[in-house]
Amino acid sequence: MADITRRWTMGRRAIGAVVAGALALMVPAMLAEREATPQAAGNLQGKTVLITGSTDGLGRAVALRTAGLGAHVIVHGRNRERGDALVAEIAKGGRGSARFYAADFSSLDEVRQFAAAVERDYPRIDVLVNNAGVWNRGERQVSRDGYELHFAVNYLAHFLLTRELLPRVVEAAPSRIINVASVGQSPIDFDDVMLERPGRAAEGYPQSKLAQILFTMDLADELHDRGVIVVALHPATLMNTTMVQQSGLAAQTSVDEGAEALMHLITAPDVVSGQYYSGLRPARANAQAYDADARAKLRALSRTLAGM
Ligand SMILES: NC(=O)c1ccc[n+]([C@@H]2O[C@H](COP(=O)([O-])OP(=O)(O)OC[C@H]3O[C@@H](n4cnc5c(N)ncnc54)[C@H](OP(=O)(O)O)[C@@H]3O)[C@@H](O)[C@H]2O)c1
């Protein structure tokens, strides 16, 4: 009996050694194969990534990460000093490159000028990240064009920018458009989109974020056979960014957590177009996002408001 056990144990050891040997040969080959696939290795060499609102917070963190994978990053925001500092930091990092463009998204004219400059300077955009955002918990405010401020900056400016740059994104297919939305969503009341009725100011931010999700699903439908993936993301809840600091609420998560989720949508091979993601996972958005009539209504309204 002892002999049988010893022989069985030795047999197991021998099989173990053979398996370990085979794995030692196979693993490097498997890794080399993975690295040959740019998406799998997260290699963004030769890709152009435009990130709105990348002078601070989540956008800044993801600009650094994408440049670290070799991308050329179009950095955007209002603050030239922070924009130039980020471009210099990326250049110093030795991988990737960047260029800063200033544009205030509370003005549709500035959005148009920004889009025209990008169109002039870049033949292709591989990833467009619509991330710039404001969250103001006080009184209702309006944009330079007279529209409710959250709707104007968080949604309408990005609607216009995306429409203007769409030929460049389609040219780069397979390419991606990622709308940084939020778990905070409230349905659009088409009779009071500008929140002029008293007591509705607090709906500005969540309404603008749901508008981004409706736009995501609408555009994904439109581009289903063009090789462009369009998704929306809630990055993480109350990250430690300027936006949250200014809100007076305590941060609950780090910007790294949100950056991880956004990087997943930029690089993962299995991202599903038209999907709303919460962190790393597909999630269910507010019911209005699945209402095709509401999406068509928002599209028509947005074209009118943006003067298209
Ligand atoms: N923080 C969170 O917990 C959280 C949660 C869910 C979703 N989000 C979303 O994530 C995105 C990034 O937020 P964050 O927390 O990183 O905010 P943040 O640190 O305050 O950064 C906001 C960025 O947007 C730019 N921006 C703001 N107003 C602008 C305007 N009028 N024109 C052009 N650019 C403007 C800012 O650039 P300048 O200052 O240079 O203009 C900055 O780069 C937003 O869309 C936000 O709604 C955040």
Ligand as a Chemical Component Dictionary entry (heavy atoms), coordinates in Angstrom:
data_LIG
# 
_chem_comp.id                   LIG 
_chem_comp.type                 NON-POLYMER 
_chem_comp.pdbx_formal_charge   0 
_chem_comp.three_letter_code    LIG 
# 
loop_
_chem_comp_atom.comp_id 
_chem_comp_atom.atom_id 
_chem_comp_atom.alt_atom_id 
_chem_comp_atom.type_symbol 
_chem_comp_atom.charge 
_chem_comp_atom.model_Cartn_x 
_chem_comp_atom.model_Cartn_y 
_chem_comp_atom.model_Cartn_z 
_chem_comp_atom.pdbx_ordinal 
LIG N1  N1  N 0  -16.464 64.005 -9.003  1  
LIG C1  C1  C 0  -17.372 63.053 -8.968  2  
LIG O1  O1  O 0  -17.580 62.388 -7.935  3  
LIG C2  C2  C 0  -18.170 62.709 -10.189 4  
LIG C3  C3  C 0  -19.165 61.721 -10.101 5  
LIG C4  C4  C 0  -19.886 61.404 -11.253 6  
LIG C5  C5  C 0  -19.613 62.049 -12.432 7  
LIG N2  N2  N 1  -18.648 63.008 -12.475 8  
LIG C6  C6  C 0  -18.403 63.682 -13.748 9  
LIG O2  O2  O 0  -17.023 63.552 -14.062 10 
LIG C7  C7  C 0  -16.603 64.671 -14.876 11 
LIG C8  C8  C 0  -15.323 65.249 -14.316 12 
LIG O3  O3  O 0  -15.585 65.754 -13.023 13 
LIG P1  P1  P 0  -14.428 66.059 -11.974 14 
LIG O4  O4  O 0  -14.943 65.576 -10.677 15 
LIG O5  O5  O -1 -13.124 65.592 -12.483 16 
LIG O6  O6  O 0  -14.502 67.658 -11.964 17 
LIG P2  P2  P 0  -13.372 68.771 -11.806 18 
LIG O7  O7  O 0  -12.192 68.261 -11.068 19 
LIG O8  O8  O 0  -14.073 69.957 -11.265 20 
LIG O9  O9  O 0  -12.923 69.039 -13.310 21 
LIG C9  C9  C 0  -13.815 69.616 -14.216 22 
LIG C10 C10 C 0  -13.130 69.856 -15.541 23 
LIG O10 O10 O 0  -14.089 70.461 -16.415 24 
LIG C11 C11 C 0  -13.576 71.682 -16.922 25 
LIG N3  N3  N 0  -14.641 72.690 -17.048 26 
LIG C12 C12 C 0  -15.511 73.101 -16.115 27 
LIG N4  N4  N 0  -16.309 74.069 -16.595 28 
LIG C13 C13 C 0  -15.931 74.270 -17.875 29 
LIG C14 C14 C 0  -16.366 75.153 -18.900 30 
LIG N5  N5  N 0  -17.336 76.057 -18.707 31 
LIG N6  N6  N 0  -15.753 75.102 -20.091 32 
LIG C15 C15 C 0  -14.743 74.222 -20.315 33 
LIG N7  N7  N 0  -14.283 73.362 -19.388 34 
LIG C16 C16 C 0  -14.867 73.390 -18.168 35 
LIG C17 C17 C 0  -12.520 72.130 -15.925 36 
LIG O11 O11 O 0  -11.522 72.872 -16.587 37 
LIG P3  P3  P 0  -11.173 74.422 -16.295 38 
LIG O12 O12 O 0  -11.261 74.627 -14.832 39 
LIG O13 O13 O 0  -9.803  74.573 -16.877 40 
LIG O14 O14 O 0  -12.194 75.159 -17.072 41 
LIG C18 C18 C 0  -11.955 70.801 -15.439 42 
LIG O15 O15 O 0  -10.913 70.379 -16.283 43 
LIG C19 C19 C 0  -17.790 65.623 -14.890 44 
LIG O16 O16 O 0  -18.522 65.477 -16.086 45 
LIG C20 C20 C 0  -18.630 65.181 -13.718 46 
LIG O17 O17 O 0  -19.987 65.505 -13.860 47 
LIG C21 C21 C 0  -17.914 63.350 -11.390 48 
# 
loop_
_chem_comp_bond.comp_id 
_chem_comp_bond.atom_id_1 
_chem_comp_bond.atom_id_2 
_chem_comp_bond.value_order 
_chem_comp_bond.pdbx_ordinal 
LIG N1  C1  SING 1  
LIG C1  O1  DOUB 2  
LIG C1  C2  SING 3  
LIG C2  C3  SING 4  
LIG C2  C21 DOUB 5  
LIG C3  C4  DOUB 6  
LIG C4  C5  SING 7  
LIG C5  N2  DOUB 8  
LIG N2  C6  SING 9  
LIG N2  C21 SING 10 
LIG C6  O2  SING 11 
LIG C6  C20 SING 12 
LIG O2  C7  SING 13 
LIG C7  C8  SING 14 
LIG C7  C19 SING 15 
LIG C8  O3  SING 16 
LIG O3  P1  SING 17 
LIG P1  O4  DOUB 18 
LIG P1  O5  SING 19 
LIG P1  O6  SING 20 
LIG O6  P2  SING 21 
LIG P2  O7  DOUB 22 
LIG P2  O8  SING 23 
LIG P2  O9  SING 24 
LIG O9  C9  SING 25 
LIG C9  C10 SING 26 
LIG C10 O10 SING 27 
LIG C10 C18 SING 28 
LIG O10 C11 SING 29 
LIG C11 N3  SING 30 
LIG C11 C17 SING 31 
LIG N3  C12 SING 32 
LIG N3  C16 SING 33 
LIG C12 N4  DOUB 34 
LIG N4  C13 SING 35 
LIG C13 C14 SING 36 
LIG C13 C16 DOUB 37 
LIG C14 N5  SING 38 
LIG C14 N6  DOUB 39 
LIG N6  C15 SING 40 
LIG C15 N7  DOUB 41 
LIG N7  C16 SING 42 
LIG C17 O11 SING 43 
LIG C17 C18 SING 44 
LIG O11 P3  SING 45 
LIG P3  O12 DOUB 46 
LIG P3  O13 SING 47 
LIG P3  O14 SING 48 
LIG C18 O15 SING 49 
LIG C19 O16 SING 50 
LIG C19 C20 SING 51 
LIG C20 O17 SING 52 
# 
